[in-house]
Amino acid sequence: MIGNEEDQARRDIVVINASAALVAAGVAEDFQEGAVKAEAAIDTGLAARKLQALARFGRE
């Protein structure tokens, strides 16, 4: 049970930070919209694919 709470806390922090970045980049109008977009990116695997692409780019 504790592990799930820790995992959820980590996810919440990532979503909050991503939401702020999306608002700053003009991709989301507010933090709520940014959080919805961030959660969707995580849940669909888009965020992981983008991270992998960035890592590949950094190795080139």
C-alpha distance matrix in Angstrom:
0.0 3.8 5.4 5.3 6.5 8.8 10.0 10.8 12.6 14.5 15.5 16.6 18.7 20.3 21.1 22.7 24.7 25.8 26.8 29.0 30.5 31.3 33.0 34.9 36.1 37.3 35.1 33.4 35.2 32.4 28.8 27.6 29.5 28.3 24.6 25.3 27.2 24.6 21.8 24.3 25.3 21.8 21.1 24.5 24.5 27.4 25.8 25.1 28.7 30.1 28.4 29.8 33.2 33.2 32.4 35.3 37.6 36.9 37.9 41.2
3.8 0.0 3.8 5.4 5.1 6.2 8.6 9.8 10.5 12.4 14.2 15.2 16.7 18.5 19.9 21.1 22.8 24.3 25.5 27.3 28.8 30.0 31.6 33.2 34.6 36.0 34.2 32.5 34.3 31.4 27.7 26.9 29.0 27.5 23.9 25.1 26.9 24.0 21.6 24.5 25.1 21.6 21.6 25.1 24.6 27.2 25.1 24.5 28.2 29.3 27.3 28.9 32.3 31.9 31.0 34.1 36.2 35.2 36.3 39.7
5.4 3.8 0.0 3.8 5.4 5.1 6.1 8.5 9.8 10.6 12.2 14.1 15.4 16.6 18.2 19.9 21.3 22.4 24.0 26.0 27.1 28.3 30.2 31.7 32.8 34.4 32.3 31.0 33.2 30.5 26.9 26.2 27.8 26.1 22.6 23.8 25.1 22.0 19.7 22.4 22.6 18.9 19.0 22.3 21.5 24.2 22.2 21.2 24.9 26.1 24.0 25.4 28.9 28.6 27.6 30.6 32.9 31.9 32.9 36.2
5.3 5.4 3.8 0.0 3.8 5.4 5.0 6.1 8.5 9.8 10.4 12.1 14.2 15.3 16.2 18.2 20.0 20.7 22.0 24.3 25.6 26.3 28.2 30.1 31.0 32.3 30.1 28.6 30.7 28.1 24.5 23.4 25.0 23.6 20.0 20.8 22.3 19.6 16.9 19.5 20.2 16.6 16.3 19.8 19.5 22.2 20.5 20.0 23.6 24.9 23.3 24.8 28.1 28.1 27.6 30.4 32.6 32.1 33.2 36.4
6.5 5.1 5.4 3.8 0.0 3.8 5.4 5.1 6.1 8.6 9.8 10.4 12.4 14.3 15.1 16.4 18.4 19.8 20.7 22.6 24.4 25.3 26.8 28.6 30.0 31.3 29.3 27.6 29.3 26.4 22.7 21.8 23.9 22.5 18.9 20.2 22.1 19.3 16.9 20.0 20.8 17.5 17.6 21.3 21.2 23.5 21.4 21.4 25.1 25.9 24.2 26.2 29.4 28.9 28.6 31.7 33.5 32.8 34.3 37.5
8.8 6.2 5.1 5.4 3.8 0.0 3.8 5.4 5.0 6.2 8.6 9.8 10.7 12.5 14.2 15.4 16.7 18.3 19.8 21.4 22.8 24.2 25.9 27.3 28.6 30.3 28.5 27.1 29.1 26.3 22.5 22.2 24.1 22.2 18.8 20.6 21.9 18.7 17.0 20.2 20.3 16.8 17.7 21.2 20.4 22.5 20.0 19.7 23.5 24.1 22.0 24.0 27.2 26.4 25.8 29.1 30.9 29.9 31.3 34.6
10.0 8.6 6.1 5.0 5.4 3.8 0.0 3.8 5.4 5.1 6.2 8.6 10.0 10.7 12.3 14.3 15.5 16.4 18.1 20.2 21.2 22.2 24.3 25.8 26.7 28.3 26.3 25.1 27.4 24.9 21.3 20.8 22.2 20.2 16.9 18.2 19.3 16.0 14.1 17.0 16.9 13.4 14.1 17.5 16.7 19.0 16.6 16.2 20.0 20.9 19.0 20.8 24.1 23.7 23.2 26.3 28.2 27.5 28.9 32.1
10.8 9.8 8.5 6.1 5.1 5.4 3.8 0.0 3.8 5.4 5.0 6.1 8.6 9.8 10.3 12.1 14.2 15.1 16.0 18.3 19.8 20.5 22.2 24.2 25.3 26.5 24.4 22.8 24.8 22.1 18.5 17.7 19.4 17.7 14.2 15.5 17.1 14.2 12.0 15.2 15.9 12.7 13.1 16.9 16.8 18.7 16.6 17.0 20.7 21.3 19.9 22.2 25.1 24.7 24.8 27.9 29.5 29.0 30.8 33.8
12.6 10.5 9.8 8.5 6.1 5.0 5.4 3.8 0.0 3.8 5.4 5.0 6.3 8.7 9.8 10.6 12.4 14.2 15.2 16.8 18.5 19.8 21.2 22.8 24.3 25.8 24.2 22.5 24.2 21.3 17.5 17.4 19.5 17.5 14.2 16.4 17.9 14.8 13.4 17.0 17.3 14.4 15.7 19.3 18.9 20.3 17.7 18.3 22.0 22.0 20.3 23.0 25.7 24.8 24.9 28.2 29.5 28.7 30.7 33.7
14.5 12.4 10.6 9.8 8.6 6.2 5.1 5.4 3.8 0.0 3.8 5.4 5.2 6.3 8.7 10.0 10.8 12.2 14.1 15.6 16.7 18.3 20.1 21.3 22.5 24.4 22.7 21.6 23.8 21.2 17.6 17.9 19.4 16.9 14.0 16.2 17.0 13.4 12.6 16.0 15.5 12.4 14.4 17.6 16.6 17.9 14.9 15.2 19.0 18.9 16.9 19.5 22.3 21.2 21.1 24.6 25.9 24.9 26.9 30.0
15.5 14.2 12.2 10.4 9.8 8.6 6.2 5.0 5.4 3.8 0.0 3.8 5.4 5.1 6.1 8.6 9.9 10.4 12.0 14.3 15.2 16.1 18.2 19.8 20.7 22.2 20.1 18.9 21.3 19.0 15.5 15.3 16.4 14.1 11.0 12.8 13.5 10.2 8.8 12.2 12.1 9.1 10.9 14.2 13.7 14.9 12.3 13.2 16.8 16.8 15.5 18.2 20.8 20.1 20.5 23.7 25.0 24.6 26.7 29.5
16.6 15.2 14.1 12.1 10.4 9.8 8.6 6.1 5.0 5.4 3.8 0.0 3.8 5.5 5.1 6.1 8.6 9.8 10.3 12.4 14.2 15.1 16.4 18.3 19.8 20.9 19.3 17.5 19.3 16.5 12.8 12.7 14.5 12.5 9.2 11.6 13.1 10.2 9.2 13.0 13.4 11.2 12.9 16.3 16.3 17.1 14.5 16.1 19.5 19.0 18.0 21.0 23.2 22.3 23.1 26.4 27.3 26.8 29.2 31.9
18.7 16.7 15.4 14.2 12.4 10.7 10.0 8.6 6.3 5.2 5.4 3.8 0.0 3.8 5.4 5.1 6.2 8.5 9.8 10.8 12.4 14.2 15.5 16.7 18.3 20.1 18.9 17.5 19.3 16.6 13.0 13.9 15.6 13.0 10.5 13.6 14.4 11.1 11.3 14.9 14.6 12.6 15.1 18.1 17.5 17.7 14.6 16.1 19.4 18.4 16.9 20.2 22.2 20.7 21.4 25.0 25.5 24.7 27.3 30.0
20.3 18.5 16.6 15.3 14.3 12.5 10.7 9.8 8.7 6.3 5.1 5.5 3.8 0.0 3.8 5.5 5.2 6.0 8.4 10.0 10.5 12.0 14.2 15.3 16.2 18.2 16.6 15.8 18.3 16.2 12.8 13.8 14.6 11.5 9.5 12.2 12.1 8.4 9.2 12.4 11.3 9.5 12.5 15.1 14.2 14.1 10.8 12.4 15.7 14.6 13.2 16.6 18.5 17.2 18.1 21.5 22.1 21.5 24.1 26.7
21.1 19.9 18.2 16.2 15.1 14.2 12.3 10.3 9.8 8.7 6.1 5.1 5.4 3.8 0.0 3.8 5.5 5.1 5.9 8.6 9.8 10.2 12.1 14.1 15.0 16.2 14.4 13.0 15.3 13.1 9.8 10.2 11.0 8.2 5.7 8.5 8.9 5.7 6.4 9.9 9.7 8.7 11.2 13.9 13.9 13.6 10.9 13.4 16.3 15.2 14.8 18.2 19.7 18.8 20.2 23.3 23.7 23.7 26.4 28.7
22.7 21.1 19.9 18.2 16.4 15.4 14.3 12.1 10.6 10.0 8.6 6.1 5.1 5.5 3.8 0.0 3.8 5.5 5.1 6.3 8.7 9.9 10.7 12.4 14.3 15.5 14.5 12.7 14.2 11.5 7.9 9.3 11.0 8.3 6.5 10.1 10.9 8.4 9.7 13.1 13.1 12.4 14.9 17.5 17.5 16.9 14.1 16.7 19.5 17.9 17.3 20.9 22.2 20.7 22.3 25.6 25.5 25.2 28.2 30.4
24.7 22.8 21.3 20.0 18.4 16.7 15.5 14.2 12.4 10.8 9.9 8.6 6.2 5.2 5.5 3.8 0.0 3.8 5.4 5.2 6.3 8.7 10.0 10.6 12.3 14.4 13.7 12.8 14.8 12.7 9.7 11.9 12.8 9.4 8.8 12.3 12.0 9.1 11.4 14.3 13.3 12.8 16.0 18.1 17.4 16.3 13.1 15.5 18.1 16.0 15.0 18.8 19.9 17.9 19.5 22.8 22.6 21.9 25.1 27.3
25.8 24.3 22.4 20.7 19.8 18.3 16.4 15.1 14.2 12.2 10.4 9.8 8.5 6.0 5.1 5.5 3.8 0.0 3.8 5.4 5.0 6.1 8.6 9.7 10.4 12.2 10.8 10.4 13.2 11.8 9.3 11.1 10.9 7.2 7.2 10.1 8.8 6.0 9.0 11.4 10.0 10.3 13.6 15.1 14.5 13.0 10.1 13.0 15.2 13.0 12.8 16.5 17.3 15.7 17.8 20.8 20.5 20.5 23.6 25.5
26.8 25.5 24.0 22.0 20.7 19.8 18.1 16.0 15.2 14.1 12.0 10.3 9.8 8.4 5.9 5.1 5.4 3.8 0.0 3.8 5.4 5.1 6.2 8.6 9.8 10.6 9.4 7.8 9.9 8.1 5.5 7.6 7.6 4.1 4.8 8.1 7.6 6.2 9.1 11.4 11.1 12.0 14.6 16.2 16.5 14.9 12.7 16.0 17.9 15.8 16.2 19.9 20.4 19.0 21.4 24.2 23.7 23.9 27.1 28.8
29.0 27.3 26.0 24.3 22.6 21.4 20.2 18.3 16.8 15.6 14.3 12.4 10.8 10.0 8.6 6.3 5.2 5.4 3.8 0.0 3.8 5.5 5.2 6.1 8.6 9.9 10.1 8.8 10.2 8.3 6.3 9.6 10.1 6.9 8.3 11.7 11.1 9.8 12.8 15.1 14.4 15.2 18.2 19.7 19.6 17.7 15.2 18.3 20.2 17.6 17.6 21.4 21.6 19.7 22.0 25.0 24.1 23.9 27.3 29.0
30.5 28.8 27.1 25.6 24.4 22.8 21.2 19.8 18.5 16.7 15.2 14.2 12.4 10.5 9.8 8.7 6.3 5.0 5.4 3.8 0.0 3.8 5.4 5.0 6.0 8.6 8.6 8.9 11.2 10.5 9.3 12.3 11.6 8.1 10.1 12.9 11.1 9.7 13.3 14.9 13.4 14.6 17.9 18.8 18.2 15.9 13.3 16.4 17.7 14.7 14.9 18.6 18.4 16.4 19.0 21.8 20.6 20.5 24.1 25.5
31.3 30.0 28.3 26.3 25.3 24.2 22.2 20.5 19.8 18.3 16.1 15.1 14.2 12.0 10.2 9.9 8.7 6.1 5.1 5.5 3.8 0.0 3.8 5.5 5.1 6.2 5.1 5.4 8.4 8.6 8.2 10.5 8.9 5.7 8.6 10.5 8.4 8.2 11.9 12.8 11.7 13.7 16.5 17.1 17.1 14.5 12.7 16.2 17.2 14.4 15.4 19.0 18.5 17.1 20.1 22.5 21.3 21.9 25.4 26.5
33.0 31.6 30.2 28.2 26.8 25.9 24.3 22.2 21.2 20.1 18.2 16.4 15.5 14.2 12.1 10.7 10.0 8.6 6.2 5.2 5.4 3.8 0.0 3.8 5.4 5.1 5.9 4.7 5.9 5.9 6.5 9.5 8.4 6.3 9.6 11.7 10.5 10.9 14.2 15.4 14.9 16.9 19.4 20.2 20.6 18.1 16.4 20.0 21.0 18.2 19.1 22.8 22.2 20.6 23.6 26.0 24.7 25.1 28.7 29.7
34.9 33.2 31.7 30.1 28.6 27.3 25.8 24.2 22.8 21.3 19.8 18.3 16.7 15.3 14.1 12.4 10.6 9.7 8.6 6.1 5.0 5.5 3.8 0.0 3.8 5.5 7.7 8.1 9.0 9.3 9.7 13.1 12.3 9.8 12.8 15.2 13.6 13.4 17.0 18.2 17.1 18.9 21.9 22.5 22.3 19.6 17.5 20.8 21.6 18.4 19.1 22.7 21.9 19.7 22.7 25.2 23.4 23.5 27.2 28.1
36.1 34.6 32.8 31.0 30.0 28.6 26.7 25.3 24.3 22.5 20.7 19.8 18.3 16.2 15.0 14.3 12.3 10.4 9.8 8.6 6.0 5.1 5.4 3.8 0.0 3.8 5.5 7.7 9.6 11.0 11.8 14.6 12.8 10.3 13.6 15.3 12.9 13.0 16.8 17.3 15.7 18.1 21.0 21.0 20.7 17.6 16.0 19.3 19.5 16.1 17.3 20.7 19.4 17.6 20.8 22.9 20.9 21.5 25.2 25.7
37.3 36.0 34.4 32.3 31.3 30.3 28.3 26.5 25.8 24.4 22.2 20.9 20.1 18.2 16.2 15.5 14.4 12.2 10.6 9.9 8.6 6.2 5.1 5.5 3.8 0.0 3.8 5.5 6.6 9.1 11.0 13.3 11.1 9.7 13.4 14.5 12.4 13.6 17.1 17.2 16.4 19.1 21.6 21.5 21.8 18.7 17.7 21.3 21.4 18.3 20.0 23.2 21.9 20.5 23.9 25.8 23.9 24.8 28.4 28.8
35.1 34.2 32.3 30.1 29.3 28.5 26.3 24.4 24.2 22.7 20.1 19.3 18.9 16.6 14.4 14.5 13.7 10.8 9.4 10.1 8.6 5.1 5.9 7.7 5.5 3.8 0.0 3.8 6.8 9.2 10.5 12.0 9.1 7.7 11.3 11.7 9.1 10.7 14.1 13.7 13.0 16.0 18.2 17.8 18.5 15.3 14.7 18.4 18.5 15.8 17.8 21.0 19.8 18.9 22.4 24.1 22.6 23.9 27.3 27.8
33.4 32.5 31.0 28.6 27.6 27.1 25.1 22.8 22.5 21.6 18.9 17.5 17.5 15.8 13.0 12.7 12.8 10.4 7.8 8.8 8.9 5.4 4.7 8.1 7.7 5.5 3.8 0.0 3.8 5.6 7.3 8.4 5.7 5.1 8.8 9.4 7.9 9.9 12.8 13.0 13.2 15.9 17.7 18.1 19.2 16.6 15.9 19.6 20.3 17.9 19.7 23.0 22.3 21.5 24.7 26.7 25.6 26.6 30.0 30.8
35.2 34.3 33.2 30.7 29.3 29.1 27.4 24.8 24.2 23.8 21.3 19.3 19.3 18.3 15.3 14.2 14.8 13.2 9.9 10.2 11.2 8.4 5.9 9.0 9.6 6.6 6.8 3.8 0.0 3.8 7.2 8.4 6.5 7.4 10.7 11.4 11.0 13.0 15.6 16.0 16.7 19.2 20.8 21.4 22.7 20.3 19.5 23.3 24.0 21.7 23.3 26.7 26.0 25.0 28.2 30.3 29.0 30.0 33.4 34.2
32.4 31.4 30.5 28.1 26.4 26.3 24.9 22.1 21.3 21.2 19.0 16.5 16.6 16.2 13.1 11.5 12.7 11.8 8.1 8.3 10.5 8.6 5.9 9.3 11.0 9.1 9.2 5.6 3.8 0.0 3.8 5.5 5.5 6.2 8.7 10.2 10.8 12.2 14.4 15.6 16.5 18.4 20.1 21.3 22.6 20.6 19.4 23.1 24.4 22.2 23.4 26.9 26.7 25.6 28.4 30.9 29.9 30.5 33.9 35.0
28.8 27.7 26.9 24.5 22.7 22.5 21.3 18.5 17.5 17.6 15.5 12.8 13.0 12.8 9.8 7.9 9.7 9.3 5.5 6.3 9.3 8.2 6.5 9.7 11.8 11.0 10.5 7.3 7.2 3.8 0.0 3.8 5.5 4.8 6.0 8.6 9.7 10.0 12.0 14.0 14.9 16.1 17.9 19.7 20.8 19.2 17.6 21.1 22.9 20.9 21.6 25.2 25.5 24.3 26.8 29.5 28.9 29.2 32.5 34.0
27.6 26.9 26.2 23.4 21.8 22.2 20.8 17.7 17.4 17.9 15.3 12.7 13.9 13.8 10.2 9.3 11.9 11.1 7.6 9.6 12.3 10.5 9.5 13.1 14.6 13.3 12.0 8.4 8.4 5.5 3.8 0.0 3.8 5.3 5.1 6.4 8.7 9.8 10.6 12.4 14.3 15.4 16.5 18.4 20.1 19.0 17.9 21.3 23.1 21.7 22.6 26.1 26.6 25.8 28.3 30.9 30.5 31.1 34.3 35.8
29.5 29.0 27.8 25.0 23.9 24.1 22.2 19.4 19.5 19.4 16.4 14.5 15.6 14.6 11.0 11.0 12.8 10.9 7.6 10.1 11.6 8.9 8.4 12.3 12.8 11.1 9.1 5.7 6.5 5.5 5.5 3.8 0.0 3.8 5.4 5.1 6.2 8.6 10.0 10.7 12.4 14.4 15.4 16.5 18.4 16.8 16.2 19.9 21.2 19.6 21.2 24.4 24.5 24.1 26.8 29.1 28.6 29.6 32.7 33.9
28.3 27.5 26.1 23.6 22.5 22.2 20.2 17.7 17.5 16.9 14.1 12.5 13.0 11.5 8.2 8.3 9.4 7.2 4.1 6.9 8.1 5.7 6.3 9.8 10.3 9.7 7.7 5.1 7.4 6.2 4.8 5.3 3.8 0.0 3.8 5.5 5.1 6.0 8.5 9.8 10.5 12.3 14.1 15.4 16.5 14.7 13.4 17.1 18.6 16.7 17.9 21.4 21.5 20.8 23.4 25.9 25.4 26.1 29.3 30.6
24.6 23.9 22.6 20.0 18.9 18.8 16.9 14.2 14.2 14.0 11.0 9.2 10.5 9.5 5.7 6.5 8.8 7.2 4.8 8.3 10.1 8.6 9.6 12.8 13.6 13.4 11.3 8.8 10.7 8.7 6.0 5.1 5.4 3.8 0.0 3.8 5.4 5.0 6.0 8.5 9.8 10.5 12.0 14.1 15.3 14.4 13.0 16.3 18.4 17.2 17.9 21.3 22.1 21.5 23.7 26.3 26.3 26.9 29.8 31.6
25.3 25.1 23.8 20.8 20.2 20.6 18.2 15.5 16.4 16.2 12.8 11.6 13.6 12.2 8.5 10.1 12.3 10.1 8.1 11.7 12.9 10.5 11.7 15.2 15.3 14.5 11.7 9.4 11.4 10.2 8.6 6.4 5.1 5.5 3.8 0.0 3.8 5.5 5.2 6.2 8.7 10.0 10.5 12.2 14.2 13.4 13.0 16.4 18.1 17.3 18.7 21.7 22.4 22.4 24.7 27.0 27.2 28.2 31.0 32.5
27.2 26.9 25.1 22.3 22.1 21.9 19.3 17.1 17.9 17.0 13.5 13.1 14.4 12.1 8.9 10.9 12.0 8.8 7.6 11.1 11.1 8.4 10.5 13.6 12.9 12.4 9.1 7.9 11.0 10.8 9.7 8.7 6.2 5.1 5.4 3.8 0.0 3.8 5.5 5.1 6.2 8.7 9.9 10.6 12.2 10.6 10.4 14.0 15.1 14.1 15.9 18.8 19.1 19.2 21.8 23.8 23.8 25.1 27.9 29.1
24.6 24.0 22.0 19.6 19.3 18.7 16.0 14.2 14.8 13.4 10.2 10.2 11.1 8.4 5.7 8.4 9.1 6.0 6.2 9.8 9.7 8.2 10.9 13.4 13.0 13.6 10.7 9.9 13.0 12.2 10.0 9.8 8.6 6.0 5.0 5.5 3.8 0.0 3.8 5.4 5.1 6.3 8.6 10.1 10.7 9.5 8.1 11.5 13.4 12.3 13.3 16.5 17.3 17.1 19.3 21.7 22.0 22.8 25.6 27.2
21.8 21.6 19.7 16.9 16.9 17.0 14.1 12.0 13.4 12.6 8.8 9.2 11.3 9.2 6.4 9.7 11.4 9.0 9.1 12.8 13.3 11.9 14.2 17.0 16.8 17.1 14.1 12.8 15.6 14.4 12.0 10.6 10.0 8.5 6.0 5.2 5.5 3.8 0.0 3.8 5.4 5.1 6.0 8.5 9.9 10.1 9.2 11.9 14.2 14.1 15.0 17.7 19.1 19.3 21.1 23.5 24.2 25.1 27.5 29.3
24.3 24.5 22.4 19.5 20.0 20.2 17.0 15.2 17.0 16.0 12.2 13.0 14.9 12.4 9.9 13.1 14.3 11.4 11.4 15.1 14.9 12.8 15.4 18.2 17.3 17.2 13.7 13.0 16.0 15.6 14.0 12.4 10.7 9.8 8.5 6.2 5.1 5.4 3.8 0.0 3.8 5.4 5.1 6.0 8.4 8.1 8.8 11.6 13.0 13.3 15.0 17.3 18.2 19.1 21.1 22.9 23.7 25.1 27.4 28.9
25.3 25.1 22.6 20.2 20.8 20.3 16.9 15.9 17.3 15.5 12.1 13.4 14.6 11.3 9.7 13.1 13.3 10.0 11.1 14.4 13.4 11.7 14.9 17.1 15.7 16.4 13.0 13.2 16.7 16.5 14.9 14.3 12.4 10.5 9.8 8.7 6.2 5.1 5.4 3.8 0.0 3.8 5.6 5.4 6.1 4.8 5.1 8.2 9.5 9.5 11.2 13.6 14.4 15.3 17.4 19.2 19.9 21.3 23.6 25.1
21.8 21.6 18.9 16.6 17.5 16.8 13.4 12.7 14.4 12.4 9.1 11.2 12.6 9.5 8.7 12.4 12.8 10.3 12.0 15.2 14.6 13.7 16.9 18.9 18.1 19.1 16.0 15.9 19.2 18.4 16.1 15.4 14.4 12.3 10.5 10.0 8.7 6.3 5.1 5.4 3.8 0.0 3.8 5.6 5.3 6.2 5.2 7.1 9.6 10.4 10.9 13.1 14.9 15.7 17.0 19.2 20.4 21.4 23.4 25.4
21.1 21.6 19.0 16.3 17.6 17.7 14.1 13.1 15.7 14.4 10.9 12.9 15.1 12.5 11.2 14.9 16.0 13.6 14.6 18.2 17.9 16.5 19.4 21.9 21.0 21.6 18.2 17.7 20.8 20.1 17.9 16.5 15.4 14.1 12.0 10.5 9.9 8.6 6.0 5.1 5.6 3.8 0.0 3.8 5.6 7.7 8.3 9.5 11.6 13.1 14.0 15.6 17.4 18.7 19.9 21.7 23.3 24.5 26.2 28.1
24.5 25.1 22.3 19.8 21.3 21.2 17.5 16.9 19.3 17.6 14.2 16.3 18.1 15.1 13.9 17.5 18.1 15.1 16.2 19.7 18.8 17.1 20.2 22.5 21.0 21.5 17.8 18.1 21.4 21.3 19.7 18.4 16.5 15.4 14.1 12.2 10.6 10.1 8.5 6.0 5.4 5.6 3.8 0.0 3.8 5.5 7.8 8.9 9.6 11.5 13.3 14.4 15.7 17.5 19.0 20.2 21.7 23.5 25.1 26.5
24.5 24.6 21.5 19.5 21.2 20.4 16.7 16.8 18.9 16.6 13.7 16.3 17.5 14.2 13.9 17.5 17.4 14.5 16.5 19.6 18.2 17.1 20.6 22.3 20.7 21.8 18.5 19.2 22.7 22.6 20.8 20.1 18.4 16.5 15.3 14.2 12.2 10.7 9.9 8.4 6.1 5.3 5.6 3.8 0.0 3.8 5.5 5.3 6.3 8.7 10.0 10.7 12.4 14.4 15.5 16.7 18.5 20.1 21.5 23.1
27.4 27.2 24.2 22.2 23.5 22.5 19.0 18.7 20.3 17.9 14.9 17.1 17.7 14.1 13.6 16.9 16.3 13.0 14.9 17.7 15.9 14.5 18.1 19.6 17.6 18.7 15.3 16.6 20.3 20.6 19.2 19.0 16.8 14.7 14.4 13.4 10.6 9.5 10.1 8.1 4.8 6.2 7.7 5.5 3.8 0.0 3.8 5.5 5.1 6.2 8.6 9.9 10.5 12.3 14.2 15.3 16.5 18.4 20.2 21.4
25.8 25.1 22.2 20.5 21.4 20.0 16.6 16.6 17.7 14.9 12.3 14.5 14.6 10.8 10.9 14.1 13.1 10.1 12.7 15.2 13.3 12.7 16.4 17.5 16.0 17.7 14.7 15.9 19.5 19.4 17.6 17.9 16.2 13.4 13.0 13.0 10.4 8.1 9.2 8.8 5.1 5.2 8.3 7.8 5.5 3.8 0.0 3.8 5.5 5.2 6.2 8.7 9.9 10.6 12.3 14.3 15.3 16.5 18.7 20.4
25.1 24.5 21.2 20.0 21.4 19.7 16.2 17.0 18.3 15.2 13.2 16.1 16.1 12.4 13.4 16.7 15.5 13.0 16.0 18.3 16.4 16.2 20.0 20.8 19.3 21.3 18.4 19.6 23.3 23.1 21.1 21.3 19.9 17.1 16.3 16.4 14.0 11.5 11.9 11.6 8.2 7.1 9.5 8.9 5.3 5.5 3.8 0.0 3.8 5.5 5.1 6.2 8.6 9.9 10.5 12.4 14.2 15.3 16.8 18.8
28.7 28.2 24.9 23.6 25.1 23.5 20.0 20.7 22.0 19.0 16.8 19.5 19.4 15.7 16.3 19.5 18.1 15.2 17.9 20.2 17.7 17.2 21.0 21.6 19.5 21.4 18.5 20.3 24.0 24.4 22.9 23.1 21.2 18.6 18.4 18.1 15.1 13.4 14.2 13.0 9.5 9.6 11.6 9.6 6.3 5.1 5.5 3.8 0.0 3.8 5.4 5.1 6.2 8.6 9.8 10.6 12.3 14.2 15.5 16.9
30.1 29.3 26.1 24.9 25.9 24.1 20.9 21.3 22.0 18.9 16.8 19.0 18.4 14.6 15.2 17.9 16.0 13.0 15.8 17.6 14.7 14.4 18.2 18.4 16.1 18.3 15.8 17.9 21.7 22.2 20.9 21.7 19.6 16.7 17.2 17.3 14.1 12.3 14.1 13.3 9.5 10.4 13.1 11.5 8.7 6.2 5.2 5.5 3.8 0.0 3.8 5.4 5.0 6.2 8.6 9.9 10.5 12.3 14.4 15.6
28.4 27.3 24.0 23.3 24.2 22.0 19.0 19.9 20.3 16.9 15.5 18.0 16.9 13.2 14.8 17.3 15.0 12.8 16.2 17.6 14.9 15.4 19.1 19.1 17.3 20.0 17.8 19.7 23.3 23.4 21.6 22.6 21.2 17.9 17.9 18.7 15.9 13.3 15.0 15.0 11.2 10.9 14.0 13.3 10.0 8.6 6.2 5.1 5.4 3.8 0.0 3.8 5.4 5.1 6.2 8.7 9.8 10.5 12.6 14.6
29.8 28.9 25.4 24.8 26.2 24.0 20.8 22.2 23.0 19.5 18.2 21.0 20.2 16.6 18.2 20.9 18.8 16.5 19.9 21.4 18.6 19.0 22.8 22.7 20.7 23.2 21.0 23.0 26.7 26.9 25.2 26.1 24.4 21.4 21.3 21.7 18.8 16.5 17.7 17.3 13.6 13.1 15.6 14.4 10.7 9.9 8.7 6.2 5.1 5.4 3.8 0.0 3.8 5.4 5.0 6.2 8.6 9.8 10.8 12.7
33.2 32.3 28.9 28.1 29.4 27.2 24.1 25.1 25.7 22.3 20.8 23.2 22.2 18.5 19.7 22.2 19.9 17.3 20.4 21.6 18.4 18.5 22.2 21.9 19.4 21.9 19.8 22.3 26.0 26.7 25.5 26.6 24.5 21.5 22.1 22.4 19.1 17.3 19.1 18.2 14.4 14.9 17.4 15.7 12.4 10.5 9.9 8.6 6.2 5.0 5.4 3.8 0.0 3.8 5.4 5.1 6.2 8.6 10.0 10.9
33.2 31.9 28.6 28.1 28.9 26.4 23.7 24.7 24.8 21.2 20.1 22.3 20.7 17.2 18.8 20.7 17.9 15.7 19.0 19.7 16.4 17.1 20.6 19.7 17.6 20.5 18.9 21.5 25.0 25.6 24.3 25.8 24.1 20.8 21.5 22.4 19.2 17.1 19.3 19.1 15.3 15.7 18.7 17.5 14.4 12.3 10.6 9.9 8.6 6.2 5.1 5.4 3.8 0.0 3.8 5.4 5.0 6.2 8.8 10.1
32.4 31.0 27.6 27.6 28.6 25.8 23.2 24.8 24.9 21.1 20.5 23.1 21.4 18.1 20.2 22.3 19.5 17.8 21.4 22.0 19.0 20.1 23.6 22.7 20.8 23.9 22.4 24.7 28.2 28.4 26.8 28.3 26.8 23.4 23.7 24.7 21.8 19.3 21.1 21.1 17.4 17.0 19.9 19.0 15.5 14.2 12.3 10.5 9.8 8.6 6.2 5.0 5.4 3.8 0.0 3.8 5.4 5.1 6.4 9.0
35.3 34.1 30.6 30.4 31.7 29.1 26.3 27.9 28.2 24.6 23.7 26.4 25.0 21.5 23.3 25.6 22.8 20.8 24.2 25.0 21.8 22.5 26.0 25.2 22.9 25.8 24.1 26.7 30.3 30.9 29.5 30.9 29.1 25.9 26.3 27.0 23.8 21.7 23.5 22.9 19.2 19.2 21.7 20.2 16.7 15.3 14.3 12.4 10.6 9.9 8.7 6.2 5.1 5.4 3.8 0.0 3.8 5.4 5.2 6.6
37.6 36.2 32.9 32.6 33.5 30.9 28.2 29.5 29.5 25.9 25.0 27.3 25.5 22.1 23.7 25.5 22.6 20.5 23.7 24.1 20.6 21.3 24.7 23.4 20.9 23.9 22.6 25.6 29.0 29.9 28.9 30.5 28.6 25.4 26.3 27.2 23.8 22.0 24.2 23.7 19.9 20.4 23.3 21.7 18.5 16.5 15.3 14.2 12.3 10.5 9.8 8.6 6.2 5.0 5.4 3.8 0.0 3.8 5.5 5.3
36.9 35.2 31.9 32.1 32.8 29.9 27.5 29.0 28.7 24.9 24.6 26.8 24.7 21.5 23.7 25.2 21.9 20.5 23.9 23.9 20.5 21.9 25.1 23.5 21.5 24.8 23.9 26.6 30.0 30.5 29.2 31.1 29.6 26.1 26.9 28.2 25.1 22.8 25.1 25.1 21.3 21.4 24.5 23.5 20.1 18.4 16.5 15.3 14.2 12.3 10.5 9.8 8.6 6.2 5.1 5.4 3.8 0.0 3.8 5.6
37.9 36.3 32.9 33.2 34.3 31.3 28.9 30.8 30.7 26.9 26.7 29.2 27.3 24.1 26.4 28.2 25.1 23.6 27.1 27.3 24.1 25.4 28.7 27.2 25.2 28.4 27.3 30.0 33.4 33.9 32.5 34.3 32.7 29.3 29.8 31.0 27.9 25.6 27.5 27.4 23.6 23.4 26.2 25.1 21.5 20.2 18.7 16.8 15.5 14.4 12.6 10.8 10.0 8.8 6.4 5.2 5.5 3.8 0.0 3.8
41.2 39.7 36.2 36.4 37.5 34.6 32.1 33.8 33.7 30.0 29.5 31.9 30.0 26.7 28.7 30.4 27.3 25.5 28.8 29.0 25.5 26.5 29.7 28.1 25.7 28.8 27.8 30.8 34.2 35.0 34.0 35.8 33.9 30.6 31.6 32.5 29.1 27.2 29.3 28.9 25.1 25.4 28.1 26.5 23.1 21.4 20.4 18.8 16.9 15.6 14.6 12.7 10.9 10.1 9.0 6.6 5.3 5.6 3.8 0.0
